[in-house]
């Protein structure tokens, strides 16, 4: 009798175990299928961009929405917001986003003189580099307004101007459905304009992700070489510098310092044919260099360094004039 009583319990337990295994296999297959779908980028890459951050009310939610949907994006931060929320800038970096320059105070830059333009861009370069360790390579002009003077300033700082192919109109009161529809027009290499602060945009993120997957498109980085969306580099940190391919990275480190000056060194990796741009903030000026061939902007505050046969590390002495902040450094290949 005892044997008979145990038999139904044993059969039930066995059936339960088989069911659990089947569910686990099904779940594993579903996860694998989802991963395969997410990795299908056969139709190419698009650039998701978000302007005007970071801000305390929405940036963390935006990062959560992007990462939970397997998306990476380029965040065009204003310098003022980056200065006020440096932890959020680092959170953007740590979430795998790329970080670009969107000016310091979001003015109509084309109405300013070249020195004011330079200040707007340069200060933003510096605060983002201080927060993340890397100076941006990408710049988006506020309102999409640009001219030859601004492009000359961008070139001095080693920045690539990035506009957009599709405007989500989130800034203009577009509904979530309208934002999703706009993203549905993206094609390989194209870039969409969105903003950090709108609830309608935030609600659109899961649907944008699903729409890209359905069309075999993936969210990519914006190449500093072309300004177009390309495949991510596959690293764990955002490649604000450099672009994929024949790329270079410039890493700045501290040397000796004295009362009126300090030494810095820059080590370049990824290429032997590099060009490094070093941007000082007046009244700073470089008074000595070694292991490289420097040239200077007309204003004297932007140094362009090229290799001189002494390897991939060069140094320089900054007479700080009361400003101890490190200059912004970016690298490109020749």
C-alpha positions as CSV (number, residue, x, y, z in Angstrom):
1,X,0.0,0.0,0.0
2,X,2.8,2.4,0.9
3,X,4.4,1.7,-2.5
4,X,1.2,2.5,-4.3
5,X,0.7,5.7,-2.4
6,X,4.2,6.9,-3.3
7,X,3.8,6.1,-7.0
8,X,1.4,8.9,-7.9
9,X,3.6,11.4,-6.1
10,X,6.7,10.1,-7.9
11,X,4.9,10.4,-11.3
12,X,3.8,13.9,-10.5
13,X,7.3,15.0,-9.5
14,X,8.7,13.4,-12.7
15,X,6.2,15.2,-14.9
16,X,6.9,18.5,-13.1
17,X,10.6,18.1,-13.7
18,X,10.1,17.3,-17.4
19,X,7.8,20.4,-17.7
20,X,10.4,22.6,-16.0
21,X,13.1,21.4,-18.4
22,X,10.8,22.0,-21.4
23,X,10.1,25.5,-20.1
24,X,13.8,26.2,-19.5
25,X,14.7,25.0,-23.0
26,X,11.9,27.1,-24.5
27,X,13.0,30.2,-22.5
28,X,16.6,29.6,-23.5
29,X,15.6,29.3,-27.2
30,X,13.5,32.5,-26.9
31,X,16.5,34.4,-25.4
32,X,18.8,33.1,-28.1
33,X,16.3,34.0,-30.8
34,X,16.0,37.5,-29.3
35,X,19.7,37.9,-29.3
36,X,20.0,36.7,-32.9
37,X,17.3,39.2,-33.9
38,X,19.0,42.0,-32.0
39,X,22.3,41.2,-33.7
40,X,20.8,41.2,-37.2
41,X,22.2,44.4,-38.7
42,X,22.0,43.3,-42.3
43,X,20.2,46.5,-43.3
44,X,22.9,48.7,-41.7
45,X,23.2,51.2,-38.9
46,X,21.4,54.4,-37.9
47,X,22.4,57.2,-35.4
48,X,20.1,57.9,-32.5
49,X,20.9,61.3,-31.1
50,X,19.6,63.2,-28.0
51,X,20.3,66.9,-27.5
52,X,20.4,69.3,-24.6
53,X,21.2,66.9,-21.7
54,X,22.1,65.8,-19.2
55,X,19.3,66.8,-16.8
56,X,18.4,65.6,-13.4
57,X,14.7,64.9,-14.2
58,X,15.1,62.6,-17.2
59,X,18.6,61.5,-18.2
60,X,18.7,58.4,-15.9
61,X,15.3,57.3,-17.2
62,X,16.5,57.8,-20.8
63,X,19.6,55.7,-20.1
64,X,17.5,52.9,-18.5
65,X,15.1,52.9,-21.5
66,X,18.0,52.7,-24.0
67,X,20.0,50.1,-22.3
68,X,17.0,47.9,-21.5
69,X,16.1,47.9,-25.2
70,X,19.6,47.2,-26.3
71,X,20.2,50.6,-27.9
72,X,23.2,52.9,-27.9
73,X,23.0,56.6,-28.8
74,X,25.0,59.8,-29.1
75,X,24.3,62.3,-26.4
76,X,24.9,65.9,-27.5
77,X,25.4,67.6,-24.1
78,X,25.5,71.3,-23.4
79,X,28.5,72.4,-21.4
80,X,26.4,74.1,-18.7
81,X,24.4,70.9,-18.1
82,X,27.5,68.8,-18.2
83,X,29.2,71.0,-15.6
84,X,26.1,70.9,-13.3
85,X,25.6,67.1,-13.7
86,X,29.0,65.5,-14.2
87,X,27.9,62.3,-12.6
88,X,25.2,62.0,-15.3
89,X,27.8,62.5,-18.0
90,X,29.8,59.7,-16.5
91,X,26.6,57.6,-16.4
92,X,26.1,58.2,-20.1
93,X,29.6,57.0,-20.8
94,X,29.2,54.0,-18.5
95,X,26.0,53.0,-20.2
96,X,27.8,52.8,-23.5
97,X,26.6,56.0,-25.0
98,X,28.8,58.3,-27.2
99,X,29.1,61.9,-26.0
100,X,29.2,64.9,-28.2
101,X,29.5,68.7,-27.9
102,X,26.3,70.9,-28.2
103,X,27.9,74.2,-27.2
104,X,28.1,75.7,-23.7
105,X,24.8,77.7,-23.5
106,X,22.9,76.7,-26.6
107,X,23.0,80.2,-28.3
108,X,22.4,81.1,-31.9
109,X,26.1,80.6,-32.7
110,X,26.0,82.1,-36.2
111,X,25.1,85.5,-34.6
112,X,28.3,85.4,-32.6
113,X,31.9,86.3,-33.4
114,X,34.6,83.6,-33.9
115,X,36.1,84.1,-30.4
116,X,32.7,83.7,-28.8
117,X,32.1,80.6,-30.9
118,X,35.4,79.2,-29.8
119,X,34.6,79.8,-26.1
120,X,31.3,78.1,-26.4
121,X,32.8,75.0,-28.0
122,X,36.1,74.9,-26.1
123,X,34.6,75.2,-22.6
124,X,32.2,72.3,-23.4
125,X,35.1,70.2,-24.7
126,X,37.0,70.8,-21.4
127,X,34.1,70.0,-19.0
128,X,33.2,66.8,-20.9
129,X,36.8,65.7,-20.9
130,X,37.1,66.4,-17.2
131,X,34.0,64.3,-16.5
132,X,34.8,61.3,-18.8
133,X,38.5,61.5,-19.6
134,X,37.9,61.9,-23.3
135,X,37.2,65.0,-25.4
136,X,34.3,64.8,-27.8
137,X,35.0,64.4,-31.6
138,X,31.4,65.3,-32.6
139,X,29.6,68.7,-32.5
140,X,26.0,69.5,-33.2
141,X,25.3,73.3,-33.6
142,X,22.2,74.5,-31.7
143,X,19.2,74.8,-33.9
144,X,21.3,73.2,-36.7
145,X,22.6,76.7,-37.5
146,X,26.0,76.8,-39.1
147,X,28.3,78.9,-41.3
148,X,31.9,79.0,-42.6
149,X,33.2,80.7,-39.4
150,X,31.7,78.1,-37.1
151,X,33.0,75.3,-39.3
152,X,36.5,76.9,-39.1
153,X,36.2,76.9,-35.3
154,X,35.1,73.3,-35.3
155,X,38.1,72.4,-37.4
156,X,40.5,74.1,-34.9
157,X,39.1,71.9,-32.2
158,X,39.1,68.7,-34.2
159,X,35.3,68.4,-34.2
160,X,33.1,67.0,-36.9
161,X,29.8,68.7,-37.4
162,X,26.7,66.5,-37.2
163,X,23.2,67.6,-38.3
164,X,20.4,65.1,-39.0
165,X,18.4,63.4,-41.7
166,X,15.2,62.9,-39.7
167,X,13.6,65.3,-37.2
168,X,11.5,63.6,-34.6
169,X,9.7,66.9,-33.8
170,X,9.7,65.9,-30.1
171,X,10.6,69.5,-29.3
172,X,7.5,70.6,-31.2
173,X,5.0,68.6,-29.3
174,X,5.0,65.5,-31.4
175,X,3.1,62.5,-29.9
176,X,4.8,59.2,-29.1
177,X,3.2,57.7,-32.2
178,X,4.6,60.5,-34.4
179,X,8.1,60.1,-33.0
180,X,8.0,56.3,-33.6
181,X,6.8,57.0,-37.2
182,X,9.6,59.5,-37.8
183,X,12.2,56.9,-36.6
184,X,10.6,54.5,-39.1
185,X,11.9,56.6,-41.9
186,X,15.5,56.1,-41.0
187,X,17.7,54.4,-43.5
188,X,21.3,53.0,-43.3
189,X,23.8,55.7,-42.3
190,X,21.1,58.3,-41.4
191,X,20.8,60.3,-38.1
192,X,17.6,61.2,-36.2
193,X,17.3,64.3,-34.0
194,X,15.7,63.7,-30.5
195,X,16.0,65.4,-27.2
196,X,16.7,64.3,-23.6
197,X,13.8,65.9,-21.8
198,X,10.5,64.8,-23.3
199,X,8.1,62.2,-21.9
200,X,6.7,61.4,-25.4
201,X,10.2,60.6,-26.6
202,X,10.9,58.4,-23.6
203,X,7.8,56.4,-24.2
204,X,8.8,55.9,-27.8
205,X,12.1,54.2,-27.1
206,X,10.8,50.6,-26.9
207,X,8.8,51.0,-30.1
208,X,11.7,52.5,-31.9
209,X,13.9,49.6,-30.8
210,X,11.2,47.1,-32.0
211,X,10.9,49.0,-35.3
212,X,14.6,48.9,-36.0
213,X,14.8,45.2,-35.2
214,X,11.9,44.5,-37.6
215,X,13.8,46.2,-40.4
216,X,17.2,44.6,-39.5
217,X,18.7,48.0,-38.6
218,X,20.9,48.5,-35.6
219,X,21.8,51.6,-33.5
220,X,25.4,52.6,-34.3
221,X,27.9,55.3,-33.6
222,X,28.4,58.4,-35.7
223,X,31.8,58.4,-37.4
224,X,33.9,61.4,-36.8
225,X,35.4,60.8,-40.2
226,X,32.1,61.1,-42.1
227,X,29.4,62.3,-39.7
228,X,27.3,59.2,-40.7
229,X,26.1,56.3,-38.7
230,X,28.4,53.3,-38.8
231,X,28.8,50.0,-36.8
232,X,29.8,50.4,-33.1
233,X,33.4,49.6,-32.3
234,X,32.3,46.7,-30.0
235,X,34.1,48.2,-26.9
236,X,32.5,48.7,-23.5
237,X,33.2,52.5,-23.5
238,X,31.8,55.0,-26.0
239,X,34.3,55.8,-28.7
240,X,33.8,59.6,-28.7
241,X,37.4,59.4,-30.0
242,X,38.4,57.8,-32.3
243,X,36.4,56.6,-35.3
244,X,36.6,52.9,-36.1
245,X,39.2,51.7,-38.6
246,X,42.5,53.5,-38.8
247,X,41.8,55.2,-35.5
248,X,43.8,56.8,-32.7
249,X,43.3,57.6,-29.1
250,X,45.1,60.3,-27.2
251,X,45.5,59.8,-23.4
252,X,46.7,62.7,-21.3
253,X,48.6,62.3,-18.1
254,X,50.2,64.7,-15.5
255,X,53.9,65.4,-15.1
256,X,55.8,67.8,-12.9
257,X,54.2,71.1,-11.7
258,X,55.6,74.3,-10.4
259,X,54.0,77.6,-9.1
260,X,53.5,79.1,-12.5
261,X,53.4,76.1,-14.9
262,X,52.9,72.4,-15.2
263,X,53.9,69.5,-17.5
264,X,51.6,67.1,-19.3
265,X,52.3,64.2,-21.6
266,X,50.1,62.6,-24.2
267,X,50.3,59.0,-25.3
268,X,48.8,58.1,-28.6
269,X,47.6,54.5,-29.4
270,X,46.0,53.0,-32.5
271,X,48.0,54.6,-35.2
272,X,51.5,55.9,-36.0
273,X,50.1,58.5,-38.4
274,X,48.4,60.7,-35.8
275,X,47.5,64.3,-35.4
276,X,46.7,65.5,-31.9
277,X,44.9,68.7,-31.2
278,X,45.6,70.4,-27.8
279,X,43.3,73.3,-26.9
280,X,44.3,75.7,-24.1
281,X,42.0,78.1,-22.3
282,X,43.4,81.7,-22.2
283,X,45.5,82.9,-20.4
284,X,47.1,79.5,-20.6
285,X,49.9,79.1,-23.2
286,X,52.4,76.4,-24.1
287,X,56.0,77.4,-23.5
288,X,57.8,74.2,-24.3
289,X,57.3,70.9,-26.2
290,X,59.2,67.7,-26.7
291,X,59.0,64.5,-28.8
292,X,56.6,66.0,-31.4
293,X,56.3,68.6,-34.2
294,X,53.9,71.4,-33.1
295,X,52.0,74.0,-35.1
296,X,49.7,76.7,-33.8
297,X,46.4,78.4,-34.5
298,X,46.4,82.1,-35.3
299,X,45.2,82.8,-31.7
300,X,48.0,80.7,-30.3
301,X,45.7,78.7,-28.0
302,X,45.3,75.6,-30.2
303,X,48.4,73.4,-30.7
304,X,48.4,70.7,-33.4
305,X,51.0,68.0,-32.7
306,X,52.4,65.5,-35.3
307,X,54.9,62.7,-34.8
308,X,58.6,63.6,-35.3
309,X,60.1,60.1,-35.2
310,X,60.4,60.1,-31.4
311,X,57.6,57.6,-30.8
312,X,54.0,58.1,-29.8
313,X,54.3,60.0,-26.6
314,X,54.9,63.7,-26.5
315,X,55.0,66.3,-23.8
316,X,54.5,70.0,-23.3
317,X,54.7,72.7,-20.5
318,X,51.7,74.9,-19.9
319,X,52.2,78.4,-18.3
320,X,48.8,78.4,-16.6
321,X,48.2,82.1,-15.7
322,X,46.0,81.1,-12.9
323,X,44.0,78.4,-14.8
324,X,45.1,74.9,-13.7
325,X,42.6,73.0,-15.8
326,X,44.0,70.6,-18.3
327,X,43.7,71.4,-22.0
328,X,41.3,69.5,-24.1
329,X,43.0,66.8,-26.3
330,X,41.6,64.9,-29.3
331,X,43.2,62.7,-31.9
332,X,42.7,62.0,-35.6
333,X,44.6,60.1,-38.2
334,X,46.4,61.8,-41.1
